Amino acid sequence: MDRRIDGTVAVLTMRHRPHNLLDPVLCQEIIESLRWSADQRVRAVVLASGLRHFSAGADLDLMLPAAERGDGVLDWPMLDVLRAFDELPLPIVASVHGICIGGGLELALACDLIVAAGSAKLGSVEATVGLHPLMGGIQRIAQRAGAARAKEMAMLGRRYDARTMERWGVINKVVDDEHLQAATMTIARELAGGPTVAHAATKALVSVAVSEGVRAADEAMAELQQPIFRSTDFRTGVASSQQNGPVMGRFEGR
């Protein structure tokens, strides 16, 4: 996993050859890289691939013996990966090109926003090997596109073009292949330049809403919003609005 800082954005680039196949090593690298991002005082994160594909799924050669020696539960740190994405108080943007299937799609779905190249192919293909998505893909597609689409994708095991995924609401934006990196960084920099204290609260509130429901989110609002009202960003935003109207101010993330 390559790590670099681009201004206020951490760019994490997977290079787990040959095809960024998900396994315990890649899982741990992702967890450690997200923790590293939190320590760098950046304000947004991009997850990308430096190989031909974003990720061609899980390493089945390793999965089969791991499943056979276990008790019916794969002993990979997949839940830890999901927690690392969810608990990072920074917006995370997935930059998807090539093949993004199985566990690769689940990595993208764990991010807050997904930008994909027009030629990308995405899908929950686990049914083709007698599985279903093991790392949150079913529930995250259901959140984004509804139960019917989640069942369709998981049960049929097909690959879909990026435009279809955008139309269904599974991903956020599709761009021409040659513009993928620039478009992703534009969005990441826009997020990084925004009120990141508020962004962290937004991310936490969405997590409560989708896991516990709207009533629980309503009850969690007061506590989650406390850091916003204590932030310099809020005072800066109010002053900017009074002077310039409702346009994005210059925030510092504190």
C-alpha positions in Angstrom: 0.0 0.0 0.0 1.5 3.3 -1.1 0.8 6.3 1.1 1.3 9.9 0.2 0.0 13.3 1.2 -1.3 15.7 -1.4 -2.0 19.0 0.4 -4.7 18.1 2.9 -5.6 14.8 1.3 -4.1 11.4 2.1 -3.9 9.2 -1.0 -3.8 5.5 -0.3 -2.9 3.4 -3.3 -3.3 -0.4 -3.3 -0.5 -2.4 -5.0 -1.2 -5.9 -3.7 -0.3 -7.9 -6.8 -1.5 -9.2 -9.1 -5.0 -7.8 -8.8 -5.4 -6.4 -5.2 -7.1 -9.6 -4.2 -8.5 -9.2 -0.7 -6.7 -11.4 1.9 -5.5 -10.9 5.5 -2.4 -9.0 4.4 -4.3 -6.5 2.3 -7.0 -6.1 5.0 -4.3 -5.2 7.6 -2.5 -2.9 5.2 -5.8 -1.0 4.7 -6.5 -0.8 8.4 -3.0 0.5 9.1 -3.1 3.0 6.3 -6.4 4.5 7.5 -4.9 4.8 11.0 -1.9 6.5 9.4 -4.1 8.9 7.6 -5.7 9.9 10.9 -2.3 10.6 12.4 -1.3 12.9 9.4 -3.8 15.6 10.2 -5.2 15.4 6.7 -8.8 16.3 6.1 -9.9 13.8 3.4 -8.7 10.4 2.1 -8.6 8.8 -1.3 -8.5 5.0 -1.8 -7.2 4.1 -5.2 -5.4 1.3 -7.1 -2.0 1.5 -8.7 -2.6 -1.7 -10.7 -4.7 -2.5 -13.7 -7.8 -3.1 -11.7 -9.2 -1.6 -8.5 -9.7 -5.1 -7.0 -10.7 -8.4 -8.6 -12.2 -9.7 -5.4 -10.9 -12.1 -2.7 -8.0 -14.5 -2.9 -10.0 -17.8 -3.2 -6.8 -19.9 -2.9 -6.4 -18.6 0.6 -10.1 -18.5 1.4 -10.8 -22.2 0.9 -8.3 -23.6 3.4 -9.2 -20.8 5.9 -12.8 -21.7 5.7 -12.1 -25.5 6.0 -10.1 -25.1 9.2 -12.5 -22.7 10.8 -15.9 -23.1 12.4 -17.9 -21.7 9.6 -16.7 -18.2 10.0 -13.8 -16.9 7.9 -11.0 -15.8 10.3 -10.0 -12.7 8.3 -10.2 -9.2 9.9 -13.0 -8.1 7.6 -15.2 -6.5 10.3 -12.1 -4.6 11.5 -11.7 -3.2 8.0 -15.3 -2.0 8.0 -14.9 -0.4 11.4 -11.7 1.3 10.3 -13.5 3.0 7.4 -16.6 3.8 9.4 -14.8 5.2 12.5 -12.3 7.3 10.6 -13.6 10.9 11.2 -12.6 11.9 7.7 -14.5 11.7 4.3 -13.1 8.8 2.2 -13.4 8.7 -1.6 -12.9 5.6 -3.6 -11.4 6.0 -7.1 -12.4 3.0 -9.1 -11.1 1.8 -12.4 -10.9 -1.5 -14.2 -12.5 -4.5 -12.4 -14.1 -3.9 -9.0 -15.9 -7.0 -8.0 -16.6 -9.1 -4.9 -14.5 -7.9 -2.0 -13.2 -5.1 -4.2 -16.6 -3.7 -4.5 -17.1 -4.1 -0.8 -14.0 -2.0 -0.2 -15.4 0.8 -2.4 -18.8 0.6 -0.6 -17.1 1.0 2.7 -15.9 4.5 1.5 -18.2 7.5 1.8 -18.2 8.4 -1.9 -17.3 6.4 -5.0 -16.0 7.9 -8.2 -15.6 5.4 -11.1 -14.1 5.4 -14.6 -16.6 4.9 -17.4 -15.1 1.6 -18.4 -15.1 0.2 -14.9 -17.0 -3.0 -14.3 -18.5 -3.6 -10.9 -20.5 -6.4 -9.3 -21.1 -8.8 -6.4 -19.9 -11.9 -8.1 -19.6 -14.2 -5.1 -22.5 -16.4 -6.1 -20.4 -17.7 -9.0 -18.3 -19.5 -6.5 -21.1 -20.5 -4.1 -20.8 -17.6 -1.7 -22.5 -14.3 -1.1 -20.8 -11.0 -0.2 -18.9 -11.6 3.1 -17.8 -8.0 3.9 -20.9 -5.9 4.1 -21.7 -5.7 0.4 -25.4 -6.9 0.7 -26.4 -4.4 3.4 -24.5 -1.5 1.9 -26.1 -2.0 -1.6 -29.4 -2.3 0.2 -28.7 1.1 1.9 -27.7 2.7 -1.4 -30.0 1.1 -3.9 -32.7 -0.8 -2.0 -33.4 -4.4 -1.1 -34.4 -5.5 -4.6 -31.2 -4.4 -6.2 -29.1 -5.9 -3.3 -30.8 -9.3 -3.9 -30.4 -9.0 -7.7 -26.7 -8.2 -7.5 -25.9 -10.8 -4.9 -28.0 -13.6 -6.3 -27.3 -13.2 -10.0 -23.5 -12.5 -9.6 -23.3 -10.3 -12.6 -20.9 -7.5 -13.6 -22.4 -4.2 -14.3 -21.1 -1.1 -16.1 -20.4 2.0 -14.1 -23.2 4.0 -15.6 -25.7 1.4 -14.4 -24.3 1.5 -10.9 -24.5 5.3 -10.9 -28.1 5.2 -12.1 -29.0 2.7 -9.3 -27.3 4.9 -6.7 -24.6 2.3 -5.8 -21.9 4.8 -6.8 -21.8 8.5 -6.8 -20.2 9.7 -10.0 -18.9 8.3 -13.3 -16.3 10.2 -15.4 -14.3 9.5 -18.5 -11.3 7.2 -17.8 -8.7 9.8 -18.5 -10.3 12.2 -16.0 -10.7 9.7 -13.1 -7.7 10.8 -11.0 -8.4 14.5 -11.5 -12.1 14.2 -10.8 -11.5 12.2 -7.6 -8.9 14.7 -6.3 -11.2 17.6 -7.1 -13.9 16.0 -4.9 -11.5 15.0 -2.2 -10.0 18.6 -2.1 -13.5 20.0 -2.0 -14.3 17.8 1.0 -11.0 18.7 2.6 -11.6 22.4 2.2 -15.0 22.1 3.8 -16.1 22.1 7.5 -14.5 18.7 8.4 -15.6 18.9 12.0 -19.2 18.9 10.6 -18.3 16.3 8.1 -17.2 13.9 10.9 -20.5 14.5 12.7 -22.4 13.9 9.4 -20.5 10.6 8.9 -21.2 9.4 12.4 -24.9 10.4 12.2 -25.4 8.5 8.9 -23.9 5.4 10.6 -26.3 5.7 13.4 -29.3 6.2 11.0 -28.5 3.2 8.8 -27.6 0.8 11.7 -30.2 1.9 14.3 -32.8 3.9 12.5 -34.0 7.5 12.2 -35.3 7.7 15.8 -31.9 6.7 17.2 -30.2 9.2 14.9 -32.5 11.9 16.1 -31.6 11.1 19.7 -27.9 11.0 18.8 -27.9 14.4 17.2 -27.3 16.6 20.2 -24.2 14.7 21.3 -22.7 14.4 17.8 -23.3 18.0 17.1 -21.5 19.3 20.1 -18.0 19.5 18.4 -19.6 21.5 15.6 -20.8 24.3 17.9 -17.4 24.4 19.6 -15.5 24.6 16.4 -13.7 27.5 14.8 -15.3 26.3 11.5 -18.7 27.2 12.7 -17.8 30.7 13.8 -15.9 31.2 10.5 -18.9 29.9 8.5 -21.3 32.2 10.3 -19.1 35.2 9.7 -18.6 34.3 6.0 -22.4 33.9 5.6 -23.1 37.3 7.1 -20.6 38.9 4.8 -20.9 36.9 1.6 -24.2 35.0 1.8 -24.5 31.1 1.7 -21.3 30.2 -0.1 -18.6 27.8 1.2 -16.2 29.6 3.5 -12.5 29.0 4.1 -12.5 26.3 6.8 -9.6 25.0 8.8 -11.0 21.8 10.2 -11.0 22.8 13.9 
